[in-house]
Amino acid sequence: MVAQRVTGDGSESAAPNGGGGFADYALVSLHCLRIYLDTSYRMTIDLLKEMPQITREIGLDAADLPAPSTLCKALDRIEMSLCRVLLRQSASEHAALDATFYDRDRASRHYCQRTNYRVQTLKVTKLVDTESQAVLDVHCSTTLKGSDADLCEQIARRNAGDLRTLTADKGYDKTALRERLRELEIRPLIKHCIRAPKGYDKTALRERLRELEIRPLIKHCIRAPYDHAHNARIDADLYAQRSMTETVNSAVKRSLGYAVRARTWFREFREIALMCIVYNIKRAVKQ
């Protein structure tokens, strides 16, 4: 199994042996099944007891399945670095980047006041392979603070060895980001944001004022002409693949849900990463 190879627990028993705990690959597999089945922890264990063929593939018997509370607490043991390694099993040279939002599980007013549970949405940025539409990397945040361009650089550095081009929309327009990507030997396919004139900067207005014998003292909105040239030089076919990120975001939400069940932010981050892993597995099976 891929999880056995990534976790390095291939020789370890999936079930507790001699007082030990469950192997990491077994816990990852069980959580992926829970997300795929879209059920609670208790219902997931009950269903797996009726699926001996699946549990044997993991290396467990029906009597060896963990308790629902054990499976719930085991989510804390799954590190984000492990999830990212599982996502990078389908690395590609051409990728696109975009952000989306997931809803947090609805909680009672008493729970929200007691735990300071105020953030209602999570911002999730995904790096998507434009050819296979697989998710290569994911970054989660509970706040909208910070620059999207800085976040893009962080994701690009984690995948610098595999990427050759990176496509993103005008929201990631930043000269420093393009320079950092070129230093990482990644070709940035990010169009410059051409800002329209604002305020009273209109040629027609100046002509009407002159006709009225009024001298217009209105400054022009300065726009660099090389921005237009840069946008014209971008490979149109590769840049058009940027829409694949929106397709993947929509597919993940429609098939696996647009909300997370966990309540704490670190569990929510892991749940979203596991959702992307399950999506990649489903894509690989269909292909």
C-alpha positions in Angstrom: 0.0 0.0 0.0 1.1 3.6 -0.6 0.5 4.6 3.0 2.8 1.8 4.2 5.6 2.9 2.0 5.2 6.6 2.9 4.9 6.1 6.6 7.8 3.6 6.8 5.7 1.2 8.8 5.6 -1.6 6.2 7.0 -4.2 8.5 4.9 -3.1 11.5 1.6 -4.8 12.4 -1.5 -2.8 11.7 -3.1 -3.8 14.9 -1.6 -3.2 18.4 0.9 -5.9 19.2 2.4 -6.3 22.6 0.8 -3.2 24.1 1.7 -0.9 21.2 -0.6 1.3 19.2 -2.1 1.1 15.7 0.3 1.6 12.8 0.2 5.0 11.1 -0.7 3.6 7.7 -3.7 1.8 9.3 -5.0 5.0 10.9 -4.6 7.0 7.7 -6.5 4.3 5.8 -9.3 4.2 8.3 -9.7 8.0 8.3 -9.7 8.0 4.5 -12.5 5.4 4.5 -14.4 7.5 7.0 -14.2 10.5 4.7 -15.1 8.4 1.7 -18.2 6.9 3.5 -19.1 10.3 4.9 -20.2 8.9 8.2 -19.4 9.4 11.9 -16.6 7.6 13.7 -19.0 5.1 15.3 -20.9 4.4 12.0 -17.5 3.9 10.2 -16.4 1.2 12.6 -19.8 -0.5 12.4 -19.7 -0.5 8.6 -16.1 -1.8 8.5 -17.1 -4.8 10.7 -19.3 -5.9 7.9 -16.6 -5.4 5.3 -13.9 -8.1 6.0 -12.4 -7.8 2.5 -11.5 -4.2 3.1 -10.2 -4.5 6.6 -8.0 -7.4 5.5 -6.4 -5.1 2.9 -5.5 -2.8 5.7 -4.2 -5.7 7.8 -6.9 -5.7 10.4 -9.6 -8.1 11.5 -13.1 -7.1 12.7 -12.0 -7.8 16.3 -8.9 -5.5 15.8 -10.8 -2.4 14.7 -10.2 0.5 17.1 -13.0 2.1 19.2 -14.6 5.2 17.8 -13.0 7.4 20.4 -9.6 5.9 19.6 -10.0 6.6 15.9 -11.1 10.2 16.7 -8.1 10.9 18.9 -5.8 9.3 16.3 -6.5 12.2 13.9 -4.1 14.2 16.1 -1.2 11.8 15.3 -1.5 12.3 11.5 1.0 15.0 10.6 0.4 17.4 7.7 3.8 16.6 6.3 2.7 13.0 5.9 -0.5 14.1 4.1 1.6 16.3 1.7 3.8 13.3 0.9 0.8 11.3 0.1 -0.5 14.1 -2.2 2.8 14.4 -4.0 2.6 10.8 -5.2 1.2 12.2 -8.5 3.7 15.0 -9.1 3.6 17.0 -12.4 5.6 19.7 -14.2 2.6 22.0 -14.8 0.4 23.1 -12.0 -2.2 25.8 -11.2 -3.0 27.5 -7.9 -6.2 28.8 -6.5 -8.1 29.3 -3.2 -11.5 28.2 -2.0 -13.5 28.2 1.2 -14.9 25.4 3.4 -17.5 25.8 6.1 -16.8 24.8 9.6 -19.2 22.4 11.4 -22.2 24.2 13.0 -22.0 24.3 16.8 -24.3 25.5 19.5 -24.1 29.0 20.8 -23.0 27.7 24.2 -20.1 25.8 22.6 -19.1 28.8 20.6 -19.0 31.1 23.6 -17.2 28.5 25.8 -14.4 27.7 23.2 -14.2 31.1 21.4 -15.4 29.3 18.2 -16.0 32.3 16.0 -14.4 31.6 12.6 -17.1 30.2 10.3 -15.0 29.4 7.2 -11.6 28.1 6.3 -9.5 29.4 3.5 -7.9 26.5 1.5 -5.3 27.0 -1.2 -4.8 24.0 -3.5 -2.0 23.2 -6.0 -3.5 21.2 -8.8 -1.9 19.2 -11.6 -3.4 20.6 -14.8 -3.0 17.3 -16.7 -4.4 14.7 -14.3 -6.4 17.2 -12.1 -4.9 15.7 -9.0 -4.3 17.8 -5.9 -0.5 18.1 -5.3 -0.4 20.3 -2.2 -2.8 22.1 0.1 -2.6 25.0 2.6 -5.2 25.8 5.1 -5.8 29.0 7.1 -8.5 30.3 9.5 -7.7 34.0 8.7 -7.8 36.1 5.6 -4.7 38.1 6.7 -1.5 38.0 4.7 -0.7 38.1 1.0 -1.8 35.5 -1.4 1.4 36.0 -3.3 3.5 35.1 -0.2 1.4 32.0 0.3 2.0 31.0 -3.3 5.7 31.3 -2.8 5.5 29.1 0.2 3.7 26.3 -1.7 6.0 26.7 -4.6 9.1 26.2 -2.5 7.7 22.9 -1.1 7.2 21.6 -4.7 10.2 23.3 -6.4 11.9 20.1 -7.4 8.9 18.9 -9.5 7.3 22.1 -11.0 8.3 23.7 -14.2 5.4 26.1 -14.6 2.9 27.6 -12.1 -0.3 29.2 -13.2 -2.4 31.6 -11.1 -4.9 34.3 -11.6 -4.4 38.1 -11.2 -4.9 37.9 -7.5 -1.4 36.6 -7.2 0.1 39.5 -9.3 3.3 40.5 -7.5 6.7 41.2 -9.1 8.6 39.8 -6.1 6.7 36.5 -6.4 7.7 36.2 -10.1 11.3 36.8 -9.2 11.2 34.1 -6.4 9.6 31.6 -8.8 12.3 32.2 -11.4 15.0 31.7 -8.7 13.3 28.3 -8.1 13.5 27.5 -11.8 9.7 27.7 -12.1 8.1 29.7 -14.9 5.4 32.0 -13.6 2.3 32.2 -15.7 0.6 35.0 -13.8 -0.9 37.9 -15.7 -0.4 41.5 -14.6 -3.4 43.2 -13.2 -4.3 46.1 -15.6 -6.1 48.6 -13.5 -8.7 50.7 -15.1 -8.7 54.5 -14.7 -10.4 55.6 -11.5 -12.0 58.8 -10.4 -12.3 61.6 -13.0 -9.5 60.3 -15.3 -11.5 60.1 -18.6 -10.4 61.4 -22.0 -14.0 62.2 -22.9 -14.4 64.4 -19.8 -11.4 66.4 -20.7 -12.7 67.0 -24.2 -16.0 68.2 -22.9 -14.4 70.6 -20.5 -12.2 72.1 -23.3 -15.3 72.6 -25.4 -16.7 74.6 -22.5 -13.4 76.6 -22.5 -12.5 75.1 -19.1 -8.9 73.9 -18.6 -9.0 70.4 -17.1 -6.4 69.8 -14.4 -6.9 66.1 -13.9 -3.9 63.7 -13.7 -3.8 60.6 -15.9 -3.7 57.2 -14.3 -0.2 55.8 -15.1 -0.2 52.3 -16.4 3.0 50.5 -17.4 2.9 49.5 -21.1 5.1 46.5 -20.5 2.4 45.0 -18.4 0.3 44.6 -21.5 3.3 43.1 -23.3 3.9 40.6 -20.5 0.3 39.4 -20.7 0.5 39.1 -24.4 3.6 36.8 -24.2 2.0 34.3 -21.7 1.4 30.9 -23.2 -2.4 31.1 -23.8 -2.9 27.3 -23.8 -1.1 26.8 -20.5 -2.7 29.8 -18.8 -6.1 28.5 -19.9 -5.5 25.4 -17.8 -5.8 27.6 -14.7 -9.5 26.9 -14.7 -8.7 23.3 -13.7 -8.3 24.4 -10.1 -11.9 25.6 -10.0 -13.0 22.3 -11.5 -11.1 20.4 -8.9 -12.5 22.5 -6.0 -16.0 22.0 -7.3 -15.5 18.2 -7.7 -14.0 17.8 -4.2 -16.9 19.7 -2.6 -19.6 17.9 -4.6 -18.2 14.4 -3.9 -16.8 14.8 -0.3 -18.7 17.8 1.1 -18.2 21.5 1.5 -17.9 21.4 5.3 -15.6 19.7 7.9 -16.7 17.8 10.9 -13.8 18.5 13.2 -14.0 21.4 15.7 -10.4 22.3 16.4 -8.4 24.1 13.6 -5.5 21.5 13.5 -8.0 18.7 13.1 -9.8 20.6 10.4 -6.6 21.1 8.5 -5.9 17.4 8.6 -9.4 16.5 7.5 -9.2 18.7 4.5 -5.8 17.2 3.5 -7.3 13.7 3.8 -10.3 14.8 1.7 -7.8 15.8 -1.1 -6.0 12.4 -0.7 -9.4 10.6 -1.1 -10.2 12.7 -4.1 -6.8 11.7 -5.7 -7.4 8.0 -5.1 -10.9 8.3 -6.7 -9.4 10.0 -9.7 -6.6 7.4 -10.0 -9.2 4.5 -9.9 -11.3 6.1 -12.6 -8.3 6.6 -14.9 
